[in-house]
Amino acid sequence: IMERLHMSQSGKVGLDKEGRYLIFTLNNEDYGIAIQSVKEIIGMRPVRSIPQAPSFIKGVINLRNKVIPVIDLRAKFSIPVIDYHDRTCIVILEIGGMDSGFWVGVIVDSVAEVLNIQNQNIDDSPFFGKENDTSYILAMAKVNERVKILLNAGHLFKQEEARVLAGVR
């Protein structure tokens, strides 16, 4: 999402996070990621494990002759991992730009919809102190009496994690 400056109702200048988001669930919670980061959504398929990979990296898949690392977002977010079911799927994301970016698959419980979320329904992400890195949370959105955690695809992984994932090709 191209972030633009905007004036909020309180008169503060903030970043414009309005846009279209793919909404998916993890552990009965709603999450969203900017649709610009989403390359495609595929059903679960066998994932080849990688020896000595971090625990949240499930392995790799071959998608149209492209080797793509796959991570389990439940494991990444320290949510108890469950058996996959018929709604479990892999969302293929592009992290970074076309020149220096890479593709990664993230396993989610289910995909719900694509929503256009307006600025007036978006609040800043919470701050839980310096010791708790929540830079991957872009913002919180309020839609139909539910809160959706909007994720920042570019901050889902720490630098060293991104280097490992980008090197899996």
C-alpha positions as a Markdown table, in Angstrom:
| # | Residue | x | y | z |
|---|---|---|---|---|
| 1 | Ile | 0.0 | 0.0 | 0.0 |
| 2 | Met | 1.3 | 3.4 | -0.8 |
| 3 | Glu | 1.1 | 5.2 | 2.5 |
| 4 | Arg | 0.0 | 8.9 | 2.2 |
| 5 | Leu | -0.2 | 11.6 | 4.8 |
| 6 | His | -3.7 | 12.5 | 5.9 |
| 7 | Met | -5.4 | 14.7 | 8.5 |
| 8 | Ser | -7.4 | 12.7 | 11.1 |
| 9 | Gln | -10.6 | 13.9 | 12.7 |
| 10 | Ser | -8.5 | 14.9 | 15.8 |
| 11 | Gly | -6.4 | 17.2 | 13.6 |
| 12 | Lys | -3.3 | 15.0 | 13.8 |
| 13 | Val | -1.4 | 14.1 | 10.7 |
| 14 | Gly | -0.9 | 10.4 | 10.2 |
| 15 | Leu | -0.2 | 7.8 | 7.5 |
| 16 | Asp | -3.0 | 6.8 | 5.2 |
| 17 | Lys | -3.5 | 3.0 | 5.4 |
| 18 | Glu | -6.7 | 2.9 | 3.5 |
| 19 | Gly | -7.0 | 0.3 | 0.8 |
| 20 | Arg | -8.0 | -3.2 | -0.1 |
| 21 | Tyr | -7.0 | -6.0 | 2.2 |
| 22 | Leu | -7.2 | -9.8 | 1.9 |
| 23 | Ile | -8.9 | -11.0 | 5.2 |
| 24 | Phe | -7.9 | -14.4 | 6.6 |
| 25 | Thr | -8.2 | -16.1 | 9.9 |
| 26 | Leu | -5.8 | -17.6 | 12.4 |
| 27 | Asn | -7.1 | -19.1 | 15.6 |
| 28 | Asn | -10.5 | -17.5 | 15.1 |
| 29 | Glu | -9.0 | -14.0 | 14.8 |
| 30 | Asp | -9.2 | -11.9 | 11.7 |
| 31 | Tyr | -6.1 | -10.6 | 10.0 |
| 32 | Gly | -5.6 | -8.6 | 6.8 |
| 33 | Ile | -2.8 | -8.0 | 4.4 |
| 34 | Ala | -2.6 | -5.4 | 1.6 |
| 35 | Ile | -3.9 | -7.0 | -1.6 |
| 36 | Gln | -0.9 | -5.6 | -3.5 |
| 37 | Ser | 1.4 | -8.0 | -1.6 |
| 38 | Val | -0.8 | -11.0 | -2.5 |
| 39 | Lys | 0.3 | -12.9 | -5.6 |
| 40 | Glu | -2.2 | -15.8 | -5.3 |
| 41 | Ile | -4.1 | -18.2 | -3.0 |
| 42 | Ile | -3.6 | -21.9 | -3.3 |
| 43 | Gly | -5.0 | -24.9 | -1.5 |
| 44 | Met | -2.8 | -26.9 | 0.9 |
| 45 | Arg | -0.3 | -29.2 | -0.8 |
| 46 | Pro | 2.7 | -31.3 | 0.3 |
| 47 | Val | 5.5 | -29.1 | 1.6 |
| 48 | Arg | 9.1 | -30.4 | 1.4 |
| 49 | Ser | 10.9 | -29.9 | 4.7 |
| 50 | Ile | 14.2 | -28.2 | 4.9 |
| 51 | Pro | 16.7 | -29.6 | 7.5 |
| 52 | Gln | 17.7 | -27.2 | 10.3 |
| 53 | Ala | 15.3 | -24.5 | 9.2 |
| 54 | Pro | 13.7 | -22.3 | 11.8 |
| 55 | Ser | 10.6 | -24.0 | 13.4 |
| 56 | Phe | 8.1 | -21.7 | 11.7 |
| 57 | Ile | 9.5 | -22.5 | 8.2 |
| 58 | Lys | 7.5 | -25.6 | 7.0 |
| 59 | Gly | 9.6 | -26.1 | 3.9 |
| 60 | Val | 9.3 | -25.3 | 0.2 |
| 61 | Ile | 6.8 | -25.9 | -2.6 |
| 62 | Asn | 7.3 | -26.0 | -6.3 |
| 63 | Leu | 4.8 | -23.6 | -7.9 |
| 64 | Arg | 5.1 | -23.5 | -11.6 |
| 65 | Asn | 8.8 | -24.3 | -11.5 |
| 66 | Lys | 9.5 | -21.7 | -8.8 |
| 67 | Val | 10.7 | -22.9 | -5.4 |
| 68 | Ile | 8.8 | -20.9 | -2.8 |
| 69 | Pro | 9.5 | -21.1 | 1.0 |
| 70 | Val | 6.4 | -21.8 | 3.1 |
| 71 | Ile | 5.9 | -20.6 | 6.7 |
| 72 | Asp | 3.2 | -21.4 | 9.1 |
| 73 | Leu | 1.9 | -18.1 | 10.5 |
| 74 | Arg | 0.5 | -19.9 | 13.6 |
| 75 | Ala | 4.1 | -21.0 | 14.4 |
| 76 | Lys | 5.5 | -17.6 | 13.5 |
| 77 | Phe | 3.1 | -15.8 | 15.8 |
| 78 | Ser | 3.4 | -18.3 | 18.6 |
| 79 | Ile | -0.2 | -19.5 | 18.2 |
| 80 | Pro | -0.6 | -23.3 | 18.9 |
| 81 | Val | -0.3 | -25.2 | 15.6 |
| 82 | Ile | -3.2 | -27.4 | 14.6 |
| 83 | Asp | -3.8 | -30.0 | 12.0 |
| 84 | Tyr | -4.6 | -28.6 | 8.6 |
| 85 | His | -8.2 | -28.9 | 7.3 |
| 86 | Asp | -10.1 | -28.4 | 4.1 |
| 87 | Arg | -10.1 | -24.6 | 4.5 |
| 88 | Thr | -6.4 | -24.3 | 5.3 |
| 89 | Cys | -4.6 | -22.6 | 2.4 |
| 90 | Ile | -1.4 | -21.0 | 1.4 |
| 91 | Val | -1.3 | -17.3 | 0.5 |
| 92 | Ile | 1.6 | -16.5 | -1.8 |
| 93 | Leu | 3.0 | -13.1 | -0.9 |
| 94 | Glu | 5.6 | -10.9 | -2.6 |
| 95 | Ile | 7.9 | -9.4 | 0.1 |
| 96 | Gly | 9.9 | -6.4 | -0.9 |
| 97 | Gly | 10.0 | -5.0 | -4.4 |
| 98 | Met | 10.4 | -6.7 | -7.8 |
| 99 | Asp | 14.2 | -6.0 | -7.9 |
| 100 | Ser | 15.2 | -7.2 | -4.4 |
| 101 | Gly | 12.0 | -9.0 | -3.3 |
| 102 | Phe | 11.1 | -12.6 | -2.9 |
| 103 | Trp | 7.9 | -14.7 | -2.8 |
| 104 | Val | 6.9 | -16.6 | 0.3 |
| 105 | Gly | 3.8 | -18.8 | 1.1 |
| 106 | Val | 2.1 | -18.3 | 4.4 |
| 107 | Ile | -0.2 | -21.0 | 5.7 |
| 108 | Val | -3.5 | -19.6 | 7.1 |
| 109 | Asp | -6.5 | -21.3 | 8.7 |
| 110 | Ser | -8.9 | -19.8 | 6.0 |
| 111 | Val | -9.3 | -16.9 | 3.7 |
| 112 | Ala | -12.5 | -14.9 | 4.1 |
| 113 | Glu | -12.8 | -12.0 | 1.7 |
| 114 | Val | -11.2 | -8.9 | 0.2 |
| 115 | Leu | -12.3 | -5.7 | 2.0 |
| 116 | Asn | -11.9 | -2.1 | 1.1 |
| 117 | Ile | -11.1 | -0.5 | 4.5 |
| 118 | Gln | -11.4 | 3.3 | 4.9 |
| 119 | Asn | -9.1 | 5.5 | 7.1 |
| 120 | Gln | -11.9 | 6.3 | 9.5 |
| 121 | Asn | -12.1 | 2.6 | 10.4 |
| 122 | Ile | -8.3 | 2.2 | 11.0 |
| 123 | Asp | -6.5 | 2.8 | 14.3 |
| 124 | Asp | -2.8 | 2.8 | 15.0 |
| 125 | Ser | -1.3 | -0.5 | 16.1 |
| 126 | Pro | -0.8 | -1.0 | 19.8 |
| 127 | Phe | 2.6 | -0.5 | 21.4 |
| 128 | Phe | 3.6 | -3.1 | 23.9 |
| 129 | Gly | 7.0 | -1.8 | 24.8 |
| 130 | Lys | 10.4 | -1.9 | 23.2 |
| 131 | Glu | 11.0 | -5.6 | 24.1 |
| 132 | Asn | 7.9 | -6.7 | 22.1 |
| 133 | Asp | 8.5 | -6.2 | 18.4 |
| 134 | Thr | 5.1 | -5.6 | 16.8 |
| 135 | Ser | 6.4 | -3.8 | 13.7 |
| 136 | Tyr | 4.7 | -6.5 | 11.6 |
| 137 | Ile | 1.3 | -5.0 | 12.7 |
| 138 | Leu | 0.4 | -2.1 | 10.4 |
| 139 | Ala | -2.8 | -1.1 | 12.1 |
| 140 | Met | -6.1 | -2.3 | 13.6 |
| 141 | Ala | -9.3 | -2.0 | 11.6 |
| 142 | Lys | -12.8 | -2.0 | 12.9 |
| 143 | Val | -15.3 | -3.6 | 10.4 |
| 144 | Asn | -18.8 | -4.8 | 11.2 |
| 145 | Glu | -18.2 | -4.8 | 15.0 |
| 146 | Arg | -15.0 | -7.0 | 14.6 |
| 147 | Val | -11.4 | -5.9 | 14.9 |
| 148 | Lys | -9.0 | -7.0 | 12.0 |
| 149 | Ile | -5.3 | -7.0 | 12.6 |
| 150 | Leu | -3.7 | -5.5 | 9.5 |
| 151 | Leu | -0.3 | -6.9 | 8.8 |
| 152 | Asn | 2.7 | -5.2 | 7.2 |
| 153 | Ala | 4.1 | -7.7 | 4.7 |
| 154 | Gly | 7.5 | -6.0 | 4.6 |
| 155 | His | 7.9 | -6.4 | 8.4 |
| 156 | Leu | 6.6 | -10.0 | 8.8 |
| 157 | Phe | 10.2 | -11.2 | 9.1 |
| 158 | Lys | 13.3 | -10.0 | 10.9 |
| 159 | Gln | 16.2 | -9.1 | 8.6 |
| 160 | Glu | 18.0 | -12.4 | 9.2 |
| 161 | Glu | 14.8 | -14.4 | 8.6 |
| 162 | Ala | 14.2 | -12.5 | 5.4 |
| 163 | Arg | 17.7 | -13.3 | 4.2 |
| 164 | Val | 17.1 | -17.0 | 4.9 |
| 165 | Leu | 13.7 | -16.9 | 3.1 |
| 166 | Ala | 15.1 | -14.9 | 0.1 |
| 167 | Gly | 17.9 | -17.4 | -0.2 |
| 168 | Val | 15.6 | -20.4 | -0.6 |
| 169 | Arg | 15.1 | -20.6 | -4.3 |
